[in-house]
Amino acid sequence: MTASEAKSRIDELRDVINRHNHQYYILNSPEISDKEFDMLLKELESLEQQFPEYNDDLSPTQRVGSDLSKGFEHVVHNRPMMSLSNSYSIEEVDEWFDRIKKSLEGEPFSIVGELKFDGTSISIIYRHGRMVRAVTRGDGTQGDDVTANVKTIRSVPLQLRPGDWPEEFEIRGEILMPWNVFETLNAERAYNEEPLFANPRNAASGTLKLQDPRVVASRHLDARFYYLLSDDLPYNNHYDNMEAARRWGFKVSPNMKILYTLDEVDDFINYWDVERKGLPVATDGLVFKVNSLRQQLNLGNTAKSPRWAIAYKFNPENACTRLRYVSFETGRMGIVTPVANLEPVLLSGTIVKRASLHNDDIIQELDIHQGDWLYVEKGGEIIPKITGVDKSRRDPEASKIEFVKLCPECGTPLERIYGEAAWCCPNHYGCRPQITGKIEHFAARRMMNIDGIGEETAELLFSAGMVERVADIYDLTEEKLSGLERIGEKTAKRIMSGIEASKQIGFERVVYALSIPNVGETTAKRIARSVRSMDNLRSMSVEQLTAIPDVGPIIAQGIYDFLRDPVSIDNIERLTAAGVCMAIADDVNHPSGDALSGKTIVISGTFSHHSRDEYKDIIERQGGKNAGSISKKTSFVLAGENMGPSKYEKCQSLGIPMISEDEFLNMIKQ
């Protein structure tokens, strides 16, 4: 792969992964399986390692997805809640076991095998035997304070039983919705004609974020706890600490087991691969942890995951069901996606009726005919996926599924996107789902953050003839909104407040909000920081656009064409007139000194005075360059607490200086 090809693929992967992160953590509406997501992430990690010149501090490989909600107080975790590395085969777990054995250099060790419960992660602080605070995982650094809701869960102790518990400790676990509760809840929602929850995890996560603890209490959530943290733990190993937690009143899985050999680890996997199906709560895999806390500390962590633990994901369940018909659906950017509508089939505790076929190439590759019997599996036990066709059951007279030639929404002839498998509707400003999708995208939280304008409201505003272009949003009034069905006075005020506040949103997010073809969040930031104003961006040629970091010829041509479309021109001019930010202020992002001029710096560990992101900004303001990995070009490493062992070893081998936080701040002052 050439550097140019790698750059294009890295950009594409970052945009796709960021979107799926948002679907999973914010909307609780995942579109792909855990395994497919992990494969995308692993591909991106591999490319970033091969081509370090394209490292980006905002890459999804540098962060953990977030479930932060605006309705709760955000609380910083005492200790970061890291994610686990995932594996999907016994061989991968065996390789991890061998790495542990090699790293410990022959020292005896044991592994604790546990079930991986499929719920929403929680961290709870106890002081003097009493619950103090419960916080969601959030982005791993901070989460939502959901103490009032967690107090309603009867399996979570509010006051501990007498025991040898520390005066203060943190315990982590999963908030779950049992299968029987989930089925009852969905039956009630179906009766009331409300949208059904996709699975127990979504139901538990959604319930925990409700503003009314009384409703939370009525949902009968459950909990399982799996890790204890404190400066004063009763034992020096994980297993005994969790047994102690069980004695104190916590619901700890009785299926936790100490394993001493590789054969025992493999047997544990094979046993639960079958037996898990009879459990009262959802599980999506197993977790293996080094038992000794001392050995855990010595093994350390990577940037995202502990080396001393690994998750094993169960293979997805599958079934064979009949295809009823294929529907074709047009998205925000005009891409038409085929969807298989199926005879309902039960998979992993939920009824599957639909599964995406993604594009025309997939239909042709699978050779799908009308009425075929299709193999369906739930990757990660969440997202249905068509994996094959039982051709032995095919009707000999059945015709082959053909991709539509016209847009199913507006009837416009479709166009094949050059170099891709996708077909697109070119009627970008006259096709209903493209218009409403762009309105919803523009108003979304990561874009202009206009509270109150979601999918339904975007449809409502379009149907009422009030908003056909995003600039029309700024012509709305409280009186106009209040006259619409389903929008009351309070909602109208909230929307108008959000519209006014959106005028303060930075230019970087405005560029992303405009739905420019192939311009995702990261690319939008690079463009905004390079050009600094919409006027500059509109005046640039394709060649000048291509010179911007992260912008290749295809993206450059897309930007150029977009900015010369009459509708886009009118849209941007009206947004500018409405007061939307169309430039970066002169004093923003300009260096505040040159103490780090010409230096390439890697940040590692945790810090006391500033966050990692703040230090990255300081480095750039002082003329330095941030890098994600250590090489001979690294000037020094800004080393905080818990610096990763691999980075420490690389510094030692290459002779790279390691500067402490205080030394760094003194350097800046000087």
C-alpha positions in Angstrom: 0.0 0.0 0.0 1.4 3.4 -1.0 1.4 6.3 1.5 -1.3 8.0 -0.4 -3.6 4.9 -0.4 -2.9 4.5 3.3 -3.8 8.1 4.1 -7.1 7.7 2.2 -8.0 4.4 4.0 -7.0 5.9 7.4 -9.3 8.9 6.9 -12.1 6.6 5.8 -11.7 4.3 8.8 -11.6 7.2 11.3 -14.9 8.6 10.0 -16.6 5.2 9.9 -15.4 4.3 13.4 -16.4 7.7 14.9 -19.8 7.3 13.5 -20.2 3.8 14.9 -18.9 5.0 18.2 -21.7 7.6 18.3 -24.3 5.0 17.3 -23.2 2.6 20.0 -22.4 4.9 23.0 -24.7 7.9 22.5 -27.7 6.6 20.6 -27.6 3.0 21.9 -28.4 2.0 18.3 -25.4 0.0 17.0 -25.3 -0.7 13.3 -22.5 -3.3 13.2 -21.3 -6.1 15.5 -18.6 -5.8 18.1 -16.4 -8.1 16.0 -16.8 -6.0 12.9 -16.1 -2.8 14.9 -13.0 -4.4 16.4 -11.8 -5.5 13.0 -12.1 -1.9 11.7 -10.3 -0.6 14.8 -7.5 -3.2 14.4 -7.1 -2.3 10.8 -6.8 1.4 11.7 -4.3 0.7 14.5 -2.2 -1.4 12.1 -2.1 1.3 9.4 -1.3 4.0 12.0 1.7 1.9 13.2 2.9 1.4 9.6 2.4 5.1 8.7 3.2 7.1 11.9 3.4 10.3 9.8 -0.5 10.2 9.7 -0.9 9.9 13.5 -3.7 12.0 14.9 -4.4 12.7 18.5 -8.1 12.7 17.7 -8.0 9.3 16.1 -10.5 6.8 17.5 -7.6 4.6 18.4 -6.6 7.2 21.0 -9.9 7.2 22.8 -12.7 5.2 24.3 -16.3 5.7 23.1 -18.5 7.8 25.4 -22.0 7.4 26.8 -22.0 10.9 28.5 -25.5 12.4 28.8 -26.3 16.0 29.1 -29.0 15.3 31.8 -26.5 14.2 34.5 -23.6 15.7 36.3 -20.2 14.6 34.8 -17.8 13.1 37.3 -14.1 12.4 36.7 -13.2 8.8 37.7 -10.6 8.3 40.4 -9.0 5.7 38.2 -9.7 5.5 34.4 -12.1 2.8 33.4 -10.2 1.1 30.5 -11.7 -1.1 27.9 -10.5 -4.7 27.4 -8.8 -6.1 24.3 -11.2 -8.4 22.5 -10.5 -11.9 21.1 -12.8 -14.1 19.0 -11.0 -17.5 19.1 -9.4 -19.9 21.5 -6.2 -19.4 19.6 -6.1 -15.7 20.4 -6.7 -16.3 24.1 -3.9 -19.0 24.0 -1.6 -16.4 22.5 -2.4 -13.9 25.3 -1.8 -16.6 27.9 1.7 -17.3 26.3 2.5 -13.6 26.3 1.7 -13.4 30.0 3.9 -16.4 30.6 6.7 -14.9 28.7 6.4 -11.5 30.3 6.4 -13.0 33.8 9.6 -14.8 32.9 8.7 -18.2 34.3 7.1 -16.9 37.5 4.1 -19.0 38.5 0.7 -17.4 37.9 -3.0 -18.2 37.8 -5.9 -16.8 35.8 -9.4 -16.0 36.9 -12.1 -16.9 34.4 -15.3 -14.9 34.5 -18.5 -14.4 32.5 -18.7 -11.2 30.6 -22.1 -9.7 31.3 -23.7 -7.7 28.5 -25.0 -4.6 30.3 -23.8 -1.1 31.0 -20.6 -0.5 33.1 -20.8 1.2 36.5 -18.3 2.4 39.1 -19.5 2.8 42.7 -17.6 4.5 45.5 -18.2 3.3 49.1 -17.0 5.1 52.3 -17.3 3.7 55.8 -19.5 0.9 54.4 -22.0 3.2 52.7 -22.6 3.9 49.0 -21.4 7.4 48.1 -21.6 7.8 44.3 -22.3 5.7 41.2 -20.9 6.8 37.9 -21.2 5.4 34.4 -18.2 4.5 32.4 -18.6 7.5 30.1 -15.5 8.0 28.0 -13.3 6.1 30.5 -12.0 9.3 32.1 -15.4 10.8 33.2 -18.9 9.5 33.4 -22.5 10.4 34.4 -23.5 10.5 38.1 -26.4 8.1 38.2 -26.4 7.5 42.0 -30.1 8.2 42.4 -31.0 5.6 39.8 -28.5 3.0 41.0 -29.9 3.3 44.5 -33.2 1.8 43.2 -31.5 -1.4 42.1 -32.1 -3.9 44.9 -29.0 -6.1 44.1 -26.7 -3.1 44.8 -26.0 -2.7 48.6 -26.5 0.7 50.0 -25.0 -0.3 53.4 -22.5 -3.1 53.5 -22.7 -6.1 55.8 -20.0 -6.2 58.6 -16.6 -7.3 57.3 -13.1 -6.3 56.5 -14.0 -3.8 53.9 -11.6 -0.8 53.4 -12.7 2.6 54.7 -13.0 3.8 51.1 -13.0 1.7 47.9 -14.4 1.5 44.4 -16.2 -1.5 42.9 -17.0 -2.0 39.3 -19.6 -4.0 37.6 -22.4 -4.2 35.1 -26.0 -3.0 35.4 -28.2 -5.6 33.7 -31.7 -6.2 32.7 -32.6 -9.9 33.1 -34.2 -11.7 30.1 -37.6 -12.1 31.7 -37.8 -8.4 32.6 -36.7 -7.5 29.1 -39.3 -9.6 27.5 -42.1 -8.2 29.8 -40.9 -4.6 29.1 -40.9 -5.1 25.4 -44.4 -6.7 25.5 -45.7 -3.6 27.4 -44.0 -1.3 24.9 -45.5 -3.2 21.9 -49.0 -3.0 23.5 -48.6 0.8 23.9 -47.2 1.0 20.3 -43.8 2.3 21.6 -40.5 1.5 19.9 -39.0 -1.8 21.2 -35.6 -2.1 22.8 -33.1 -4.0 20.6 -31.6 -6.1 23.4 -31.2 -6.1 27.2 -28.1 -4.1 27.1 -29.8 -1.2 25.3 -32.7 -1.5 27.7 -30.5 -1.4 30.8 -28.4 1.6 29.4 -31.5 3.5 28.4 -33.2 2.9 31.8 -30.1 4.0 33.8 -30.2 7.3 31.9 -33.8 8.1 32.8 -34.4 11.3 34.8 -37.1 9.7 37.0 -35.7 7.2 39.5 -39.2 5.9 40.1 -39.4 4.6 36.5 -35.9 3.1 36.9 -37.1 1.3 40.0 -40.1 -0.1 38.0 -37.7 -1.7 35.5 -36.2 -4.2 38.0 -32.6 -3.8 36.9 -30.0 -6.2 38.3 -26.2 -6.0 38.8 -23.1 -8.1 38.8 -19.7 -6.9 40.2 -16.3 -7.9 38.9 -13.5 -5.7 40.1 -12.4 -4.1 43.4 -10.0 -1.1 43.7 -8.6 0.6 46.8 -5.3 1.6 48.4 -6.2 -0.8 51.2 -7.5 -4.0 49.7 -7.9 -7.0 52.0 -6.1 -9.5 49.7 -3.2 -9.3 47.2 -5.2 -11.2 44.5 -8.3 -10.5 42.5 -10.2 -13.7 43.3 -10.1 -13.4 47.1 -11.0 -9.7 46.9 -14.1 -10.6 44.9 -15.0 -13.3 47.4 -14.7 -10.7 50.1 -17.0 -8.4 48.2 -19.5 -11.2 48.0 -19.4 -11.5 51.8 -19.9 -7.7 52.1 -23.2 -8.0 50.2 -22.3 -7.6 46.5 -23.7 -9.8 43.8 -20.6 -11.5 42.4 -21.0 -14.2 39.8 -20.7 -17.7 41.4 -19.2 -18.9 38.1 -15.8 -17.2 38.7 -13.0 -19.8 38.6 -9.3 -19.9 39.2 -7.4 -21.5 36.2 -3.8 -22.7 36.3 -3.1 -24.1 32.9 -3.8 -23.4 29.3 -5.9 -26.5 29.0 -8.1 -25.3 31.9 -8.6 -21.9 30.2 -9.6 -23.7 26.9 -12.0 -26.0 28.9 -13.6 -22.9 30.5 -14.3 -21.4 27.1 -15.7 -24.6 25.6 -18.0 -25.2 28.7 -19.5 -21.7 28.7 -19.8 -21.5 24.9 -22.8 -23.9 25.5 -24.0 -23.3 29.0 -24.3 -19.5 28.7 -27.6 -20.0 26.8 -29.3 -21.0 30.0 -28.3 -18.0 32.1 -31.0 -15.6 33.3 -29.0 -12.5 32.0 -27.3 -11.7 28.7 -23.6 -12.5 28.3 -21.5 -11.8 25.3 -18.3 -13.6 26.2 -15.8 -14.4 28.9 -13.1 -12.4 30.7 -9.7 -13.7 31.8 -7.6 -11.8 34.4 -4.2 -12.5 35.9 -5.1 -13.2 39.6 -2.1 -11.6 41.4 -2.4 -7.8 41.8 1.4 -7.5 41.9 1.7 -9.3 38.6 -1.1 -7.1 37.2 0.8 -4.0 38.1 4.0 -5.3 36.6 2.3 -6.3 33.4 0.8 -2.8 33.1 -1.5 -1.3 30.4 -1.4 -0.2 26.8 -3.0 3.2 26.0 -6.5 1.7 26.0 -6.4 -1.7 27.7 -4.7 -3.7 30.6 -2.2 -6.3 29.4 -3.2 -8.5 32.3 -6.7 -9.1 31.1 -8.5 -10.1 27.8 -12.1 -10.6 26.7 -13.2 -13.6 24.7 -16.3 -12.9 22.6 -18.7 -15.8 21.9 -19.4 -16.7 18.3 -22.7 -15.2 17.2 -25.9 -17.3 17.1 -27.3 -18.0 13.7 -30.5 -19.2 12.1 -32.0 -19.8 8.7 -35.2 -17.8 7.8 -37.1 -16.9 4.7 -36.7 -13.6 2.8 -40.0 -11.8 2.5 -38.7 -8.9 0.3 -35.8 -6.5 -0.1 -36.5 -2.8 0.5 -34.2 0.0 -0.6 -33.6 3.0 1.7 -32.0 6.4 0.9 -29.7 8.0 3.5 -28.5 11.5 4.2 -25.8 11.6 1.6 -28.0 9.9 -1.0 -26.5 6.4 -0.6 -29.2 3.8 -1.3 -28.9 0.7 1.1 -30.7 -2.6 0.4 -32.4 -4.2 3.5 -33.6 -7.8 3.8 -37.0 -8.0 5.4 -37.3 -11.5 6.9 -39.7 -13.9 8.4 -39.3 -13.2 12.2 -36.7 -15.4 13.8 -35.4 -15.6 17.5 -31.7 -14.9 17.9 -29.9 -14.2 21.2 -33.1 -13.5 22.9 -34.5 -11.0 20.4 -36.7 -11.2 17.3 -34.9 -10.4 14.1 -37.0 -9.1 11.2 -34.6 -7.0 9.2 -30.9 -7.1 8.2 -28.8 -4.7 6.0 -27.5 -6.1 2.8 -25.1 -3.0 2.5 -24.8 -2.7 -1.3 -25.3 -4.2 -4.7 -22.0 -6.1 -4.6 -23.1 -8.0 -1.5 -26.4 -9.0 -3.1 -24.5 -10.2 -6.2 -21.9 -12.0 -4.1 -24.5 -13.9 -2.0 -26.6 -14.5 -5.2 -29.9 -13.7 -3.4 -33.2 -14.5 -5.1 -36.8 -13.7 -4.3 -38.1 -15.9 -1.4 -34.7 -17.4 -0.6 -33.9 -18.9 2.8 -31.1 -16.8 4.3 -28.6 -17.6 7.0 -28.7 -14.8 9.6 -26.4 -14.3 12.5 -26.1 -11.7 15.2 -22.6 -10.4 15.3 -21.7 -9.5 18.8 -25.2 -10.7 19.6 -26.6 -7.3 18.6 -26.6 -6.6 14.8 -28.2 -9.1 12.4 -26.1 -10.0 9.4 -26.9 -12.1 6.3 -24.0 -14.6 5.9 -25.3 -17.0 3.2 -28.1 -18.6 1.2 -29.6 -22.1 1.5 -29.8 -22.7 -2.2 -31.2 -26.2 -1.8 -34.5 -24.6 -0.6 -34.7 -22.1 -3.5 -37.8 -22.1 -5.8 -36.4 -22.8 -9.3 -38.7 -20.1 -10.7 -37.5 -17.4 -8.3 -36.0 -14.4 -9.9 -32.8 -12.8 -8.8 -32.9 -9.7 -6.6 -32.0 -6.6 -8.8 -30.8 -3.4 -7.4 -33.2 -0.5 -8.1 -32.3 1.9 -10.9 -34.4 4.8 -9.5 -34.3 6.4 -6.0 -37.0 4.7 -4.0 -37.9 8.1 -2.4 -37.9 10.7 -5.3 -37.6 8.6 -8.5 -34.3 10.1 -9.6 -32.1 7.8 -11.7 -29.3 6.5 -9.4 -25.6 7.0 -10.1 -22.8 4.6 -9.2 -20.1 6.2 -7.0 -16.8 6.0 -8.8 -14.5 3.3 -7.4 -17.2 2.2 -4.8 -19.9 -0.4 -4.6 -22.5 2.2 -3.6 -25.3 3.7 -5.7 -26.3 7.2 -4.9 -29.3 9.5 -5.6 -27.9 12.8 -7.1 -31.1 14.8 -6.1 -29.4 16.0 -3.0 -31.7 19.0 -2.4 -35.0 17.5 -3.5 -35.0 14.0 -2.0 -36.8 13.9 1.3 -34.5 11.6 3.4 -31.5 13.5 2.2 -33.0 16.8 3.2 -34.2 15.7 6.7 -31.0 13.7 7.3 -28.9 16.8 6.7 -31.2 18.8 9.0 -30.9 16.2 11.7 -27.1 15.9 11.2 -26.6 19.7 11.3 -28.5 20.0 14.7 -26.9 16.9 16.3 -24.8 17.1 19.5 -21.4 16.8 17.9 -22.3 19.4 15.2 -24.4 22.4 16.1 -25.9 20.9 19.3 -29.4 22.3 18.8 -31.3 20.5 21.5 -34.8 19.4 20.5 -34.2 18.9 16.7 -33.8 15.2 16.2 -35.0 12.8 13.6 -38.8 13.2 14.3 -38.6 17.0 14.6 -36.5 17.3 11.4 -39.3 15.3 9.6 -41.9 17.5 11.2 -40.3 20.8 10.3 -39.8 19.6 6.7 -43.4 18.4 6.3 -44.6 21.7 7.6 -42.6 23.5 5.0 -40.6 25.4 7.6 -37.1 23.9 7.1 -35.9 22.6 3.7 -32.3 23.8 4.0 -30.3 24.0 7.3 -30.2 27.8 7.0 -34.0 27.8 7.3 -33.5 26.7 11.0 -32.4 30.3 11.8 -35.7 31.6 10.4 -37.7 29.7 13.0 -39.5 31.5 15.8 -41.1 30.4 19.0 -44.5 31.2 17.6 -44.0 29.1 14.5 -42.8 26.1 16.5 -45.5 26.3 19.1 -48.1 25.9 16.3 -46.8 22.5 15.3 -48.2 19.2 16.4 -46.2 17.5 19.2 -44.2 20.7 19.9 -45.3 22.5 23.0 -44.3 25.8 24.5 -41.4 24.4 26.5 -40.0 22.4 23.6 -40.3 25.5 21.4 -38.3 27.5 23.9 -35.7 24.8 24.2 -35.2 24.6 20.4 -34.9 28.4 20.1 -32.4 28.5 23.0 -30.4 25.8 21.2 -30.5 27.8 17.9 -29.2 30.9 19.6 -26.5 29.0 21.4 -25.4 27.3 18.1 -24.1 30.6 16.9 -21.3 30.3 19.3 -20.2 26.8 18.0 -16.7 26.9 16.5 -15.9 26.9 12.8 -14.5 23.4 13.0 -17.9 21.9 13.9 -19.7 24.2 11.4 -17.6 22.6 8.6 -18.6 19.1 9.8 -22.2 20.1 10.2 -22.6 21.2 6.6 -22.6 17.6 5.3 -19.8 18.2 2.7 -19.2 14.9 0.8 -16.5 12.7 2.4 -15.7 15.3 5.1 -15.9 13.6 8.5 -15.2 15.1 11.9 -11.5 14.8 11.8 -11.1 16.0 8.3 -13.4 19.0 9.0 -11.1 20.0 11.9 -8.0 19.8 9.7 -9.6 21.8 7.0 -10.9 24.5 9.4 -7.5 24.8 11.2 -5.7 25.1 7.9 -8.0 27.6 6.0 -9.3 29.4 9.2 -12.4 30.9 7.4 -15.2 30.0 5.1 -14.2 32.8 2.7 -10.7 31.3 2.4 -12.1 27.8 1.9 -14.5 29.0 -0.9 -11.7 30.8 -2.7 -9.4 27.7 -3.0 -8.8 25.7 -6.1 -8.8 21.9 -6.1 -5.0 21.9 -6.1 -4.9 24.2 -3.0 -7.5 22.1 -1.3 -5.4 18.9 -1.9 -2.5 20.6 -0.1 -4.5 20.6 3.1 -3.4 17.7 5.5 -5.9 14.7 5.2 -7.5 16.0 2.0 -6.8 13.9 -1.1 -7.9 14.6 -4.7 -11.4 13.0 -4.4 -12.2 14.8 -1.2 -10.8 18.1 -2.6 -13.0 17.8 -5.7 -16.0 17.0 -3.5 -15.4 20.1 -1.4 -14.8 22.3 -4.5 -18.0 21.1 -6.2 -20.1 21.5 -3.0 -19.0 25.1 -2.4 -19.9 26.0 -5.9 -23.4 24.5 -5.9 -26.0 27.3 -5.9 -27.9 25.8 -3.0 -24.7 25.5 -0.9 -23.8 29.1 -1.7 -27.2 30.4 -0.7 -27.1 28.2 2.5 -23.7 29.4 3.6 -24.5 33.1 2.9 -27.7 32.8 4.9 -25.9 31.0 7.8 -23.3 33.7 7.8 -26.0 36.4 7.9 -27.7 34.6 10.8 -24.5 34.9 12.9 -23.2 31.3 12.6 -19.4 31.2 13.1 -17.6 31.1 9.8 -14.0 31.7 10.9 -11.5 30.8 13.6 -10.7 33.9 15.7 -7.2 35.2 15.1 -6.1 34.4 18.7 -7.2 30.8 18.5 -4.7 28.1 17.8 -1.9 30.6 17.3 1.3 29.6 19.1 1.7 31.4 22.5 5.5 30.9 22.5 8.3 29.0 20.9 9.7 27.0 23.9 9.1 23.8 22.0 9.8 25.0 18.5 11.0 22.1 16.3 10.5 19.5 19.0 8.4 16.3 18.5 6.8 15.1 21.8 5.0 12.0 22.9 2.7 12.1 25.9 2.3 9.0 28.1 0.7 8.3 31.5 -1.7 10.3 33.7 -1.2 13.8 35.0 -2.2 16.1 37.9 -2.2 19.6 36.7 -3.7 19.3 33.2 -5.4 16.6 31.1 -3.6 14.9 28.2 -5.7 16.9 25.7 -4.7 20.2 27.4 -1.0 19.2 27.3 -1.4 18.5 23.6 -2.8 21.9 23.0 0.0 23.5 25.1 2.6 21.7 23.0 1.1 23.0 19.8 0.8 26.5 21.2 4.5 26.4 22.1 5.5 25.5 18.6 5.9 21.7 19.2 4.5 18.7 17.4 2.5 15.9 19.1 3.3 12.3 18.1 1.5 9.1 19.1 4.5 6.8 19.0 8.2 6.9 20.1 10.8 6.9 17.4 14.3 8.3 16.8 12.7 11.6 15.8 11.1 12.0 19.3 12.6 14.9 21.2 11.4 13.7 24.6 8.5 12.0 26.3 6.2 13.9 28.7 5.9 11.1 31.2 3.1 11.1 33.8 2.2 8.4 36.3 1.5 4.9 35.1 3.5 5.4 32.0 3.2 2.3 29.8 6.1 -0.2 30.2 6.5 -0.6 26.5 7.0 3.1 26.0 9.4 3.2 29.0 11.5 0.4 27.4 11.5 2.1 24.0 12.8 5.3 25.6 15.5 3.4 27.3 16.6 1.6 24.2 16.6 4.7 22.0 18.0 7.0 24.6 14.9 9.3 24.5 14.7 11.7 27.5 11.6 11.4 29.8 10.4 14.7 31.3 8.1 14.8 34.3 5.0 17.0 34.4 6.6 19.6 36.7 9.8 19.7 34.6 7.7 20.3 31.5 5.8 23.1 33.1 9.0 24.8 34.2 10.4 24.4 30.7 7.3 26.2 29.3 7.6 29.0 31.9 11.3 29.5 31.0 
